[in-house]
Amino acid sequence: MKISTTRFGEIEVAEGQVYAFPEGILGFADLKRYAVFAPKAGPFQWLQSAEMPSLAFVVTDPSMFFPDYRVQVRPEDLAAIRLSDTAQGVVLVILTVPRDPKEITANLVGPLVFNAAEKLARQMVLADPKYATKHRLFPG
């Protein structure tokens, strides 16, 4: 499948890389399809809208930077993506990448949970006060 992007031009992604977000992502409720891909090896990937070429997020597996991070949600919050708990899915978080890479932050309040088998995903909103929307990847 080909997807137009403003960052990478037209890219080819496998159908298995495209996920439906039935509820969209916060702030982008009308956009439902996103591809997850990594243009090069490393801890960072892109979550690219298949419907809006200019919309893409840098994402990462939070456990690589925050080993104790846990997504605790009610089972009914996962029903829309056909998961019974987050351990069965893949969790990624959206990053904010400023000019200085040492200042990268992760949104630990709004993780993305993916059901790889069903190609469904949902952004969760956690109520845990120990997490922030701008949690530094590289503290100090």
N, C-alpha and C positions, 0 to 999 in steps of 0.2 A: 504494500500500500504506500502511496506517495503522499507526503504531507508538506505543505508549503510553510516555511519558517522565515522570519526576518533575520535570524542569526546565522542560519546554516544553509539558506536557500531551500531548494526542494530536496527532501530526504526520503529515502526508502526505509520503511520500517515493516517488520513482520506483523501480521495480524495479532500474534501473541503478545506484542508490545503495546497494544492499544487497549485501554480500559475505559469502561463506561462509569461515570460518576452520576448516578441517578439524580442526586441533589445538587450537582455542580460543586464548585469550591467556593468558600466564603468570598463574597464580592463578585462572583462570576457564576451565578446560579443558572444562567441560560446556556452555558457551555458545558457539555456533557461528556465529550470524548477527548482523551489525552493519551499521548504516547510517552512511554518511559524509555529513554535510551542514554547511552554513554558514548559521546564522540571519541573519548580516549580512556584508557585504563586509569583507575583511581577511585577515590571514595565518593566522587560527586557524579550525579546523573542529571538529566534534564527531564522535566515533566512538561511536554509541549502540547498545547491545545491543537487538536486536529481541525478545529473550526475557526480559530483566529490566529493567523501566522505570527502576530506580534506578542502573543501571550505565552510565556514559558517561565518556569520556575526552576531554580537549581535546588536539587533535593539530595538527601543523603540518608543512610541508615543511621539512626541516632545512637545505636548501641556501639558504633565505632568510636564515638566521642564521649558518650554518657553511658557507661556500662550498667548503671543502676536504673536507667530510665525504664519506666513501665507505663503502658497504656492500659488504664483501668476504666472500662466502660461496662454498661449493662448489656446483657445479651440482646435485648430488643434494639439497642443502638446498632448492632451488627446485622440484624435480620435483613435489612435492605440489600446487603451485599452477600447474603447467604453464608455467613460465618457464625459459629456458636461461641468462639472466643478469639481474641487477637493472636494467641499463640499459633493458630492455624493460618494466619495471614502474614503479610509482609508489611512492615511499618517503615515509612519514610517521613522525614520532616522537611519543610520548606526552609530554605536559607535566604538570608539577605546578605548580599556580597557587595560591600562598599569598595572604594578605590584601594584602601589598605586591606589586604587579605587577612591580616592579623585581627581585623575587626569584624570578621564574619560572625553572624548570629543565626541561631536556629529557633524556629517557632516550635517550642515544645508543648505549647497549649493546644495547638491545632494540628496534630499528627494526621497523616494520610494512612489509611489501612486498606490494603489490597488483598482481594481474594484472587490469587493467580489462576486457580482452576476455573473460575467462572468469569474472569476478566471484568470484575466489578470492583469499585473502590469508593471510599467515603472519607471525607474529612471529619474528624471527631473534634469536639471541643471539651477539653479536660477542665475539671474544677479544682485540681490539685494545686494548692498555693505555692508549692515548691518549684513549680514550672513557670516560665515566663515566655512571652512572645519573642523576646530578643535575648536569648540565652547565648552567651559567647562560647564559640567553639574552642577558642584558644585563650583561656583566661590568663591574665597577667602578662 
